[in-house]
Amino acid sequence: MGVHLGLIGGIGPAATEYYYRQLVASHTRAGHRLELTIAHADVNELLQNLRMDARQVQAHIFRDIAYRLQAGGADVVAITSIAGHFCLREFEAVSPIPVVDALDAIRHELLRRSVRTVGVLGTEAAMTSQLFGGLEGFDVRVPAAEMAGRTDREYVTMARTGRASDAQRAFFIEAGHALHEAGAEVVLLAGTDLFLAFDGRDCGVTTLDCAAIHVNALTAVSMSSASST
């Protein structure tokens, strides 16, 4: 039996479903049993704390959820939101079980691909130094001020509704092209709900889905433990 994965979900619901479906698929392909528990977090509460940069407050909310996941059998915990990683270090310090970090997995994938110039699409927090601005060794590009503001607004709306309109898809693809024209070799889809807009579409820009990278990291944690037990 492998590691029992604990997911902090609900932020937003579509992203949680994405993680669940992808983890089921990866374990089915490998012929491994998936041990998984999901606990719900409130997206509006997260967004409020994100806007206020209330890292300790959100970290303790995540801590309480992690305790519930641990009680349900989880060995590790992961936040199914890139923006939710704004309090990652604070959460790691208080979590009762190890945290599977999406940001570390993303850094490793960029290094593996020998990428140097990276564009970032997501929430305001994801597009600032709070998350990706401090990627040592990488030149990080973000949308210009006006487009950055709209990117954040459109993303939050999409995450809350769990769907992307045709207009939102067109906007995010336009924003990706703008980053590519600004020199980005790869555009990070640095919001777990951005799969709703891109959904594997060929938009003429090389993208890297951060949620997919995180799912791969979670699968590796589960599989490595499964093979060693």
SULQUI-V992510 format. One record per pair of residues at least 24 apart in sequence whose ideal C-beta (glycine too) atoms are under 6 Angstrom apart, sorted by sequence separation. I is the first residue (numbers start at 1). J is the second residue. D is the distance in whole Angstrom. If there is no record, write none. Layout:
i = <I & I>
j = <J & J>
d = <D & D>
This chain:
i = <41 & 76 & 151 & 172 & 180 & 39 & 70 & 70 & 59 & 124 & 147 & 169 & 177 & 9 & 39 & 58 & 62 & 66 & 67 & 123 & 168 & 176 & 10 & 11 & 39 & 66 & 173 & 4 & 5 & 6 & 7 & 9 & 10 & 12 & 59 & 63 & 66 & 11 & 37 & 55 & 59 & 63 & 123 & 143 & 164 & 8 & 50 & 164 & 56 & 159 & 11 & 37 & 55 & 59 & 158 & 50 & 155 & 37 & 46 & 141 & 158 & 86 & 82 & 83 & 141 & 83 & 83 & 141 & 82 & 86 & 121 & 8 & 119 & 19 & 6 & 16 & 126 & 15 & 119 & 117 & 117 & 6 & 117 & 118 & 119 & 120 & 122 & 4 & 122 & 4 & 11 & 115 & 118 & 120 & 4 & 6 & 7 & 8 & 9 & 115 & 3 & 3 & 7 & 11 & 50 & 106 & 109 & 106 & 82 & 105 & 82 & 105 & 82 & 81 & 80 & 102 & 105 & 100 & 100 & 100 & 82 & 78 & 12 & 14 & 13 & 15 & 18 & 15 & 14 & 12 & 14 & 18 & 22 & 26 & 32 & 19 & 5 & 5 & 3 & 3 & 2 & 3 & 2 & 2>
j = <65 & 100 & 175 & 197 & 205 & 65 & 96 & 97 & 87 & 152 & 175 & 197 & 205 & 38 & 68 & 87 & 91 & 95 & 96 & 152 & 197 & 205 & 40 & 41 & 69 & 96 & 203 & 35 & 36 & 37 & 38 & 40 & 41 & 43 & 90 & 94 & 97 & 43 & 69 & 87 & 91 & 95 & 155 & 175 & 196 & 41 & 83 & 197 & 90 & 193 & 46 & 72 & 90 & 94 & 193 & 86 & 191 & 74 & 84 & 179 & 196 & 125 & 122 & 123 & 182 & 125 & 126 & 184 & 126 & 130 & 175 & 65 & 179 & 80 & 69 & 80 & 190 & 80 & 184 & 183 & 184 & 74 & 185 & 186 & 187 & 188 & 190 & 73 & 191 & 74 & 81 & 185 & 188 & 190 & 75 & 77 & 78 & 79 & 80 & 186 & 75 & 76 & 80 & 84 & 125 & 210 & 213 & 213 & 190 & 213 & 191 & 214 & 192 & 192 & 192 & 214 & 217 & 217 & 218 & 221 & 210 & 218 & 159 & 162 & 162 & 192 & 195 & 193 & 193 & 193 & 196 & 211 & 215 & 219 & 226 & 215 & 218 & 222 & 221 & 222 & 222 & 225 & 225 & 226>
d = <6 & 5 & 6 & 4 & 5 & 5 & 5 & 5 & 4 & 4 & 6 & 5 & 6 & 5 & 5 & 5 & 5 & 5 & 6 & 5 & 6 & 4 & 4 & 5 & 5 & 6 & 5 & 4 & 5 & 5 & 5 & 6 & 5 & 5 & 4 & 4 & 6 & 5 & 6 & 4 & 4 & 6 & 6 & 5 & 4 & 5 & 6 & 4 & 6 & 4 & 5 & 4 & 5 & 6 & 6 & 6 & 5 & 5 & 6 & 5 & 6 & 5 & 6 & 4 & 5 & 5 & 6 & 5 & 5 & 5 & 6 & 5 & 3 & 5 & 3 & 5 & 4 & 5 & 3 & 5 & 5 & 3 & 5 & 6 & 4 & 5 & 4 & 5 & 4 & 5 & 4 & 5 & 6 & 5 & 5 & 4 & 6 & 5 & 5 & 5 & 5 & 6 & 5 & 6 & 5 & 6 & 5 & 5 & 5 & 5 & 6 & 6 & 6 & 6 & 6 & 4 & 4 & 6 & 6 & 6 & 5 & 6 & 4 & 4 & 5 & 4 & 6 & 5 & 5 & 6 & 6 & 6 & 4 & 4 & 5 & 6 & 6 & 6 & 6 & 5 & 5 & 4 & 5 & 3>
